[in-house]
Amino acid sequence: TDEHLDLDDGRWEDIHVVTGALKLFFRELLEPLVPFRHFDKFIAAIKMQDPTRRGRCIRDLVFSLPPAHHDTMKVLFRHLCRVIEYKEENRMSVQGIAIVFGPTLLRPANEEGNMAMHMVFQNQVVEHILNQYSYIF
């Protein structure tokens, strides 16, 4: 909305409020950051056994995203990489961030499949993009 937020207001001092708001924003999008039509392609790519092929395929898929999705992903993942740089202080490793953001940023249009198996691959995709950020972007 057009509501003006005063980030100096004390209620924003709790980092969990800010991070929760960020995650909620992405979870409530009508279509996730990785559009539904790309979900199966990303899952198939992360399952590839050859790491070179897998990396190239995921990079190509990221570049095939609509511009708004690609650009938002670039900024978000750059920020998340900075968060990971401080993992000793904030306890947010690559794996931790992937667990938190995987199912939020990448989800199937129909949740009827094996959710537990999907979650493993969703997390792996996010982890891969974080680990390969400079190659992908």
C-alpha positions as CSV (number, residue, x, y, z in Angstrom):
1,T,0.0,0.0,0.0
2,D,1.0,3.7,-0.1
3,E,1.3,3.7,3.7
4,H,4.4,5.4,5.0
5,L,6.4,3.4,7.4
6,D,8.7,5.0,9.9
7,L,11.5,2.4,10.2
8,D,12.9,4.3,13.2
9,D,9.8,3.3,15.1
10,G,10.7,1.0,17.9
11,R,8.4,-1.8,16.7
12,W,10.8,-2.4,13.8
13,E,13.8,-3.1,16.1
14,D,13.0,-6.8,16.4
15,I,14.7,-8.4,13.4
16,H,12.1,-11.2,13.5
17,V,9.4,-8.7,12.7
18,V,11.2,-7.4,9.7
19,T,12.2,-10.8,8.4
20,G,8.7,-12.2,9.0
21,A,7.3,-9.3,7.0
22,L,9.7,-10.1,4.1
23,K,8.8,-13.7,4.1
24,L,5.1,-13.0,4.4
25,F,5.3,-10.6,1.5
26,F,6.7,-13.3,-0.8
27,R,4.4,-16.0,0.5
28,E,1.3,-13.9,-0.2
29,L,2.2,-13.0,-3.8
30,L,-0.5,-14.4,-6.1
31,E,2.4,-16.1,-8.0
32,P,5.6,-17.0,-6.3
33,L,9.0,-15.4,-7.2
34,V,9.6,-18.5,-9.3
35,P,6.4,-18.6,-11.4
36,F,4.3,-21.7,-11.2
37,R,5.1,-22.6,-14.9
38,H,8.8,-22.7,-14.0
39,F,8.5,-24.9,-10.9
40,D,8.9,-28.3,-12.6
41,K,11.8,-27.0,-14.7
42,F,13.7,-25.9,-11.6
43,I,13.0,-29.2,-9.8
44,A,14.2,-31.2,-12.9
45,A,17.3,-29.0,-13.1
46,I,18.3,-29.5,-9.4
47,K,18.0,-33.3,-9.8
48,M,20.6,-33.3,-12.6
49,Q,23.6,-35.5,-11.6
50,D,26.2,-33.5,-13.6
51,P,27.0,-30.4,-11.6
52,T,28.1,-28.4,-14.7
53,R,24.9,-29.2,-16.5
54,R,22.9,-28.5,-13.4
55,G,24.5,-25.1,-12.8
56,R,24.1,-24.0,-16.4
57,C,20.5,-25.2,-16.5
58,I,19.6,-23.3,-13.3
59,R,21.4,-20.2,-14.6
60,D,19.5,-20.4,-17.9
61,L,16.2,-20.9,-16.0
62,V,16.8,-17.8,-13.8
63,F,17.5,-15.8,-17.0
64,S,14.3,-17.1,-18.5
65,L,12.2,-15.6,-15.7
66,P,10.0,-12.6,-16.4
67,P,12.1,-9.4,-15.9
68,A,10.3,-8.4,-12.7
69,H,10.9,-11.9,-11.2
70,H,14.5,-12.0,-12.3
71,D,15.4,-8.5,-11.0
72,T,13.6,-9.1,-7.7
73,M,15.4,-12.4,-7.3
74,K,18.7,-10.8,-8.0
75,V,18.2,-8.2,-5.3
76,L,16.7,-10.6,-2.8
77,F,19.5,-13.2,-3.2
78,R,22.2,-10.5,-3.1
79,H,20.7,-9.5,0.3
80,L,20.5,-13.1,1.5
81,C,24.1,-13.6,0.5
82,R,25.0,-10.7,2.7
83,V,23.0,-12.2,5.6
84,I,25.0,-15.4,5.2
85,E,28.3,-13.5,5.5
86,Y,27.3,-12.8,9.1
87,K,26.2,-16.4,9.9
88,E,28.4,-16.6,12.9
89,E,26.5,-13.7,14.5
90,N,23.0,-14.4,13.1
91,R,23.1,-18.2,12.8
92,M,21.7,-18.1,9.3
93,S,23.7,-20.4,7.1
94,V,23.0,-21.1,3.5
95,Q,21.0,-24.2,4.5
96,G,19.0,-22.3,7.1
97,I,18.0,-19.6,4.6
98,A,17.2,-22.2,2.0
99,I,14.9,-24.0,4.5
100,V,13.2,-20.7,5.4
101,F,12.8,-19.3,1.9
102,G,12.7,-22.4,-0.4
103,P,8.9,-23.2,0.0
104,T,8.1,-19.5,-0.1
105,L,9.9,-18.6,-3.3
106,L,9.4,-21.8,-5.2
107,R,6.2,-23.7,-5.0
108,P,3.9,-25.7,-7.3
109,A,0.6,-24.4,-8.4
110,N,-1.0,-27.6,-7.1
111,E,0.1,-28.7,-3.6
112,E,-1.3,-32.2,-4.0
113,G,2.0,-33.9,-4.7
114,N,4.6,-35.2,-2.3
115,M,5.1,-32.0,-0.2
116,A,8.0,-33.4,1.8
117,M,9.9,-34.4,-1.4
118,H,9.1,-31.0,-3.0
119,M,10.4,-29.2,0.0
120,V,13.8,-31.0,-0.2
121,F,14.2,-29.9,-3.8
122,Q,12.8,-26.4,-3.2
123,N,15.4,-25.9,-0.6
124,Q,18.1,-27.3,-2.8
125,V,17.3,-24.9,-5.6
126,V,17.5,-21.9,-3.2
127,E,20.7,-23.2,-1.7
128,H,22.2,-23.6,-5.2
129,I,21.3,-20.1,-6.3
130,L,22.8,-18.7,-3.1
131,N,26.0,-20.7,-3.5
132,Q,26.3,-19.8,-7.2
133,Y,25.0,-16.2,-7.0
134,S,28.0,-14.7,-8.8
135,Y,27.8,-17.3,-11.6
136,I,24.1,-16.9,-12.0
137,F,23.8,-13.2,-11.9
